[in-house]
Every structure is written in C-alpha cells, then in structure tokens.
Amino acid sequence: MNSTLSPLEASFAINDYYIASSLSSVISLIAVFISIFVPILAYRTKPRLHTVRHLLICNTCVASILYCIVQTINYAFLIFLQSETSDVGCRWRGYFAYLSIAAVAYSYLIQAISRFFISILSGQYRWLTTFKTHYILILLQWVTIVVIPLPSILTNDIYYRPSSLCWVPLKKLIHVIYSYSAYYIVPTSSVCIIYIFIFYRVKKFSHRSCTFARPTNKEKRDLELLRNIMALLFIYLLGGTPSILFVITASKPIYLLSLVTMSLSVAIEKISMIMLDRDIRQAVMKLLLSTKPTLQVKPIQKTYVQSTVAKKYSALNNL
C-alpha cells in the first residue's frame, strides 16, 4: 500500500469532510428522487412524453442517479469504512467515480448531437431523428464512459490515502490532465460548440424568414429548446468550476466546496429541467391537480326531504 501523502493531503482530517459530505449526500438524495420521478412520469404520460428528446432526458436522469449513488458510497467508505485500505478497492472506487462524472457530461453531449441531427440534418437524413438512431447514441455513450476511465484501474496512480477520497493525486499531473479533459472539459466544450453552431444556424434562418414571413413554429421551438438546454448546461458548468479551480490553486476550502457544488448542480439542473421543459411541466401540473383533494357535495336525497316535510305537516295537524 502506497501511503505517501502530499502536504495538502496530509492537512486533511476526517472531520473536514463531515459537513461537505453530509450536504452533498442530502442534496444527492433529492437529485436521485427527482431523477427517478422524471422517467416514471415520462413512461406514464403517453404519448406526449414519448419522444426522442425526453428519451435523452431520461438517459441523463439515469446518469445523474449513478453519479449521486457512487459519490455517496465513496463518502461512506471515507467516513464509516476506514478499515478498508486496499489499493485495488480504492482504484475501483475511483474508476466508478470518474465513470459517473463522465456519464453525466456525455449524456449532455448526445443531447447536443441529437439536437444537431434534428435542427440541421433532419431535412436530408430523416433516419437520424428516429428512436433507433438515438438508442445507438445512448449505447455508444455508455460504451465510451466505460472505456475512458480505464486508466484508473490499469495504472497505479490511484492508491489508498488516509483521509482522502479515491481520486488521482495532483502530483500525477499527466493523469490529472487526462481526467479533467476526458471526463469533463472535452464533452462540455463539444456541447458548447455544437449548440453555438446550431443557435447561429437557426437564428440565421429565422432572420431570413422574417424578411418574407414570420418565423415558423418549428424555428421558434428550436430556439426555445436551445435556450433551455444551454441554461441547464450552464448550471452544470458552474457546478464543475470549483473542481477546475482546485487543480489550479490546490486550495483545501475550494476542494471541499467542489464536493458540494457538483451534487448541487445536478439537483438544481433537475429542478430547472422540470420548470423549463413545457411538456414535463404540464404533465407535473396535471398530476398535481389530479391528486388534489376536492370537496364533494352530495345531493340531498329526495325521499329524505319528503319524509321531513310529511313529519312537520302531521305535527301541525295534531296541534
């Protein structure tokens, strides 16, 4: 077991993780609940939520569930299972931690690719908008995220360190650069580039159509969807910013903050997704209204009224 610690790692104690891991775990539970609720809602709301767009949203929810569960398990090993000091076990925890981060990032990437197919290429290649194509995209995403974290278990860069999560140490600079690039920077940068290109093309055609006629409903819908997805991606990018700052500054407070912000961004993104997606929002409102208790007023039985009047009439005759 390699237990050599850097000065930053040596400064950490288990107590330092209590607040950050507790907050992150609670937020993760909220995110898991919402992420489970959305696919169930989509499955039950037929056919309105049975679209390729909502299929990819549900795929992102699955990736979010995986991320939240894996990170919570890692906190449990760090705080409650300190007797587990195996380097091999630590490498596998690191592998699944990086895999779960990549799962969320690459789920956004295939959403961007799908939107590129629908907005730009659907006129020439209708098959790109089919469910079969999107099932293949989802399969390729999960194969990719299984493969790219393999250096975590194929190298000895991750090893057990007391009072530390199973990440690649900062001193393994090449592996650290690979990790942040492959699991986060490359997919999110690709998403931004694709959406900027789509937004430019859609905006260009909408301006051109304004010269002769009003923009079509499809163009308005595309612009609305792009704005919504960019807003959700921006929330996710903000959540990962402290992690990038930690690599640059090696600051202990920023590192602890990054443990919370990633889970927080996942939870906020899920809540925002329900609020921004018109179809999901309306389905949720319909569900809430259908479960709202209503006051039922039962009509007075005719026989009861007749019997009451008859009793009063007989009583008056007896006077």
Phi, psi and omega in degrees: 000124179269112184245019179294127184245144173282165177303322179294315180295323180294337181281349181275144171232161181302324181300332181295335184270348188302307184292312183297314182290325179295312178299315181297320181292318178297314179297322179296322178297319177297315179297321178297317180300313180294319182293332175282322183297318185296310178298323178296317178298317180296322179293322184277338182266088181255143350266008191300319182262010177265070179233165179294328179296315180285336172298316180289328175297317178296325177297319176296324177297320178296317178297322179294320177299315179300314181300311184297318180293315181297314181295321178295320177297320179296323176295322179296319177295320183294319189262317189257340183241055183288347178286343177279101185242018182287133175294322181296315178298322179294321179296320179292323176295320177295321179300310181291330177295313178292323178299317182291324176295315179295326181300316179293313183297315182285339173293325174292326181295316180288336171296320179294318178297318178299317179294326175295317177300313186287318186279327188251317189256355186296331180295322182268326186232085183296332183294342179289344182261004184279162176297323181300316178299320183285330172296322177294319177301315180296318178298315179297323178299313184288328174295318180298314185286342173282327186277314190294335177275006184303329176304339179295327181252345180271348177244172177259019184291329177262128179211163183293131175228125181304139177060034179219145172286161185274072173251170172289126180297151182298334181289342174273072193300316182298317180292323178296315179298317178299316182299308182293328180287308187287323186268342188222303189293313183298309181295318182291323176295319178297320178299314180299316180297315181297315183291324176296318178296314180297315181299319179296316181293314181295318179296322180296315180290326179292322176294321179295320180289333179295336180293329184248326182203175179288150179302146180286164179297326180296317180295318177297319180295318179299316179296320179296317179295319180297317179298317180296314181293321178296324177296317179293320179294322179298321177298316179296320179295321178298323180295328181271352182300315178301328178294319177294318179296326180295320178299325182281318188260337185054040182268133180296312178300321180293323178297314179296323177296322182296331178295328182273318188294327179294313178294321179297319180295324178295316180294315180296321179298321180292317178295317180295324179298319178294322181286326185273326181283114186298317183293316179293318179300316180292325177294321178294316179298319179296320179295317180295320180291326181288334180265357180287127181293138179244149180276115181263123179258114180276134179292145179291130181295136183297321182295325179295317179297316181297319181293324179293317179296320181295321180295317180295323181293319180291326179292324178291326180290334180281350180286000000 
